[in-house]
């Protein structure tokens, strides 16, 4: 294993294999921001879209939590701020959409 480069990420078995677009939309909805405009996402394959982690999991056995567990841990610290995030969500979405390199190419 010395010198071997492995992909470390979720995994198919734990429900982590998702495209970046789908992950972003789901997390933003749960946080209270809502989904971004479809134009914000590239139609091309993206480097975080899909990683084969079968080999790294077989060697390291690190995928011990489900996707749902990870999402719950991610959004837990944000729960006290959700009312404010929801209130500000149109402004947050607009600012994020303006920063997308894909929106400017399709506008």
C-alpha positions in Angstrom: 0.0 0.0 0.0 3.1 2.3 0.3 2.8 5.1 -2.3 -0.8 4.1 -3.3 -3.2 7.0 -4.0 -6.8 6.3 -2.9 -10.1 8.1 -3.2 -11.5 8.8 0.2 -15.2 9.5 0.3 -18.7 8.2 1.1 -19.6 5.1 -0.8 -22.3 3.3 -2.7 -23.3 1.0 0.2 -23.8 4.0 2.6 -25.8 6.0 0.2 -23.1 8.6 -0.5 -22.7 8.2 -4.3 -24.5 11.3 -5.5 -23.8 14.0 -8.1 -22.5 17.3 -6.7 -25.7 19.0 -8.0 -28.0 16.6 -6.1 -26.0 16.8 -2.9 -25.9 20.7 -3.0 -29.7 20.9 -3.6 -30.5 18.5 -0.9 -28.3 20.1 1.7 -29.4 23.6 0.8 -33.1 22.6 1.2 -32.5 21.0 4.6 -30.5 24.1 5.8 -33.3 26.4 4.7 -31.7 28.1 1.7 -33.7 26.2 -0.9 -32.6 24.9 -4.3 -30.4 27.0 -6.5 -31.4 27.7 -10.1 -30.6 24.8 -12.5 -28.3 27.1 -14.4 -25.9 27.1 -11.5 -24.8 23.6 -12.2 -22.7 22.4 -15.1 -24.0 19.7 -17.4 -20.5 18.2 -17.7 -19.0 15.6 -15.4 -17.4 17.4 -12.4 -14.4 16.2 -10.3 -16.5 15.7 -7.2 -19.4 14.1 -8.9 -18.4 10.5 -8.6 -15.5 8.7 -6.9 -14.9 4.9 -6.9 -14.0 4.2 -3.3 -14.4 0.4 -3.4 -10.7 -0.2 -3.2 -10.0 2.3 -0.5 -12.9 0.9 1.6 -11.7 -2.6 1.1 -8.2 -1.6 2.4 -9.2 0.9 5.1 -12.7 0.0 6.2 -13.6 3.6 7.0 -17.1 4.0 5.6 -19.0 3.5 8.9 -21.8 6.1 8.7 -24.8 6.5 6.4 -25.3 9.5 4.2 -28.3 10.5 6.4 -26.1 10.4 9.5 -23.6 12.7 7.8 -26.3 15.2 6.7 -27.7 15.3 10.2 -24.3 16.0 11.7 -23.7 18.7 9.1 -27.0 20.6 9.6 -27.2 20.2 13.4 -25.1 23.3 14.3 -27.1 25.3 11.8 -30.6 24.5 13.3 -30.6 27.6 15.7 -30.0 29.8 12.6 -32.6 28.2 10.4 -35.3 30.9 10.9 -32.9 33.6 10.0 -31.5 31.5 7.1 -35.1 31.0 5.7 -35.8 34.7 6.1 -32.6 35.6 4.2 -32.8 32.6 1.7 -33.9 34.7 -1.3 -30.9 37.0 -0.8 -28.5 34.1 -0.1 -29.7 32.2 -3.2 -29.4 35.2 -5.4 -25.8 36.0 -4.2 -24.8 32.3 -4.7 -26.4 32.2 -8.1 -24.6 35.4 -9.1 -21.3 33.7 -8.2 -21.9 30.6 -10.2 -19.5 30.5 -13.3 -22.2 28.5 -15.1 -25.0 31.2 -14.8 -22.8 33.9 -16.5 -22.2 31.5 -19.4 -25.9 30.8 -20.0 -27.3 34.3 -19.4 
